[in-house]
Amino acid sequence: MNGSADDERFRDGAEKYAAYLETPEGRLRLDLTFATLDECLPLASLRALDVGGGTGAMAVRLAQRGLHVTLLDSSVPMLDLAKRAARDAGIAEKVALQHGDATQLMGLFPAGSFDLVLCHNILEYVDDPGTLLRSAAGLLRRPSGTLSVVVRNQAGEVLKAAIREGDLDGAEHNLTAEWAHESLYGGRVRLFTAEGLRAMLVEAGLAIAVERGVRVVSDYLPPQICGTVEYERIFELERKLGRRREFAAIARYLHWLARCTG
């Protein structure tokens, strides 16, 4: 999931990230974003680039749908896990692994190489997310290429601090905060607003086609609701909430699909 050569947090944390994806929170983030892709895109036969694709969890799912996926990551341990996952799933020939820095996209691939580019939870960790989005847009095949973006939602951090942590000062701070604490690895993580993300996508020459919220209420459920036992019910509720703009606005993550404008 690492996109910057200067960010060491993910170098030795591949196993930790893989374990996170097995938790209810990690599974929901992955399952909900994949469900939106599966619903909104004709996945078969597309060529996709997964920028900062980490352990290959999304790349493997896309390959199982018939896509040819290139997974780019700057962490060798992440790529090793992705290689194993693709091999175990029997689709290794559909997943190409490339070691590299997401901030160097235009130097790694020719323009117009991909039908689908994924920037999932990568913009939070690069110095200039707008530049990365413009580079990713340049790799899309015209006129039908699609960019899939998942980012940490500032509004979700407000509710996280207030509801889950009971931190009223933190909630008030997060109303305008540009950064939050990243709990899995430590360090800072960039926060996004819908307005800011929209402006960056428009500047990259993209038109927003689909807007979804990811994890609207699941992080705040009472202890008597087990995220493992009740997972399917929680997932279906989250899908319904994430489609409605008033709930998507306060989700922990924003998942948007944007398409080339010309």
Summary of the structure (lengths in Angstrom):
residues: 262
radius of gyration: 17.4
end to end distance: 29.9
largest distance: 51.6
contacts: 902
relative contact order: 0.16
helix: 44%
strand: 21%
